[in-house]
Amino acid sequence: MTSPLVTQFEKAQITKPKHEFAIGDTVNVHVKIEEGEKVRTQLFNGTVISRKGSGMNEVVTVRRITNTNNEGIERIFPLQSPNVLKIEVIRSGMTRRAKLYFLRDRVGKAVRLREKRRK
C-alpha cells in the first residue's frame, strides 16, 4: 500500500490523457526512436494482450506476428513514457478474458479475434 504523498506525487507526474483501448484491440503504437542524432517515429502494429498497473506504472503488452518468419513479437510499452507518442485503435476485438496469453500458442488464422460490433 502506498502512502497518500506518493500517490499525490504520481498524479502530478501524469501528463498524458487516458488511452481509450481495451484488451483484444488491434492498435498502432507510434514509438519515438533515437539513432545517434536522428529522431524518427516507428509504428508497432499488433494486438493488445495485456494491460497492467495503474497511474505512472501502467504498461501494455502488444503482440504481432511477423510476415517473414511467422514469429510472434511482443513489446511492453509504458503508457506514460515520453517515447510512446500515440496509440491508435485500428479494430476492436471481442474477448472474454483480461489477459490473452493463450494467443501465444496459436498459429495462423487462429490468432484472429472476432470483431466487436460498433454502435
Legacy VTK file of the C-alpha trace (Angstrom):
# vtk DataFile Version 3.0
C-alpha trace
ASCII
DATASET POLYDATA
POINTS 119 float
0.000 0.000 0.000
1.426 3.343 -1.000
1.268 6.470 1.079
-1.027 9.352 0.095
2.020 11.530 -0.501
3.385 9.125 -3.120
0.032 8.842 -4.910
-0.331 12.620 -4.924
3.151 12.962 -6.451
2.382 10.328 -9.121
-0.859 12.078 -10.089
1.075 15.294 -10.619
3.549 13.479 -12.900
0.896 12.033 -15.232
0.898 14.213 -18.321
-0.820 12.043 -20.918
-4.583 11.548 -21.075
-6.223 8.160 -20.536
-5.830 5.859 -23.525
-9.094 4.569 -24.918
-8.384 0.985 -25.914
-9.132 -2.425 -24.451
-7.688 -5.919 -24.369
-8.048 -7.572 -27.774
-7.900 -4.341 -29.775
-5.527 -4.084 -32.709
-3.504 -0.920 -32.264
-0.787 1.147 -33.909
1.757 2.317 -31.344
3.855 5.279 -32.508
7.257 4.973 -30.833
9.987 7.616 -30.873
13.369 6.109 -31.777
16.665 7.958 -31.464
19.514 6.792 -33.695
22.539 8.903 -32.958
21.421 12.471 -33.615
18.388 11.495 -35.711
14.956 11.068 -34.175
12.229 9.194 -36.033
8.839 7.648 -35.378
8.329 3.916 -35.803
4.983 2.112 -35.897
4.389 -1.103 -33.993
1.149 -2.745 -35.076
-0.330 -5.587 -33.021
-2.965 -6.935 -30.673
-3.154 -5.821 -27.056
-2.786 -8.992 -24.977
-2.393 -7.488 -21.515
-2.651 -4.266 -19.612
-1.464 -3.945 -16.042
-0.577 -1.375 -13.426
-2.144 1.993 -12.873
-1.126 5.621 -12.989
2.563 6.099 -13.742
3.188 2.352 -13.665
0.632 1.335 -16.290
2.067 -0.851 -19.053
0.542 -2.568 -22.050
1.816 -5.653 -23.905
1.285 -5.671 -27.672
1.850 -8.795 -29.778
2.210 -9.102 -33.527
3.152 -11.832 -35.991
5.977 -11.104 -38.445
5.289 -11.595 -42.129
8.627 -13.165 -42.963
9.111 -15.876 -40.334
5.622 -16.135 -38.820
7.163 -15.494 -35.414
5.419 -13.680 -32.609
6.941 -10.461 -31.307
5.787 -8.898 -28.064
6.702 -5.452 -26.822
5.855 -3.908 -23.496
5.085 -0.197 -23.596
4.861 2.039 -20.514
1.907 4.296 -21.277
3.391 7.363 -19.584
6.735 7.038 -21.384
7.818 10.054 -23.453
8.863 7.589 -26.193
5.271 6.416 -26.738
3.866 9.242 -28.833
0.423 7.969 -29.761
-1.734 4.831 -29.678
-4.368 4.430 -32.413
-7.075 1.774 -32.330
-7.461 0.091 -35.729
-10.088 -2.503 -34.843
-11.735 -3.705 -31.664
-11.610 -7.384 -30.807
-14.216 -9.181 -28.743
-12.743 -11.036 -25.764
-13.917 -12.710 -22.588
-10.558 -12.633 -20.842
-8.469 -9.961 -19.148
-5.174 -11.425 -20.409
-4.850 -13.045 -23.836
-1.738 -15.118 -23.178
-3.384 -18.098 -24.904
-2.742 -16.354 -28.249
0.960 -17.208 -27.851
0.222 -20.859 -28.606
-1.914 -20.190 -31.672
-0.748 -20.047 -35.269
-2.230 -18.636 -38.478
-5.887 -17.695 -38.637
-6.497 -18.995 -35.110
-4.782 -15.849 -33.786
-7.552 -13.587 -35.078
-10.246 -12.371 -32.709
-13.868 -11.683 -33.549
-14.523 -8.027 -34.202
-16.623 -6.086 -31.730
-19.736 -4.518 -33.192
-19.797 -0.756 -33.086
-22.953 1.129 -32.226
LINES 1 120
119 0 1 2 3 4 5 6 7 8 9 10 11 12 13 14 15 16 17 18 19 20 21 22 23 24 25 26 27 28 29 30 31 32 33 34 35 36 37 38 39 40 41 42 43 44 45 46 47 48 49 50 51 52 53 54 55 56 57 58 59 60 61 62 63 64 65 66 67 68 69 70 71 72 73 74 75 76 77 78 79 80 81 82 83 84 85 86 87 88 89 90 91 92 93 94 95 96 97 98 99 100 101 102 103 104 105 106 107 108 109 110 111 112 113 114 115 116 117 118
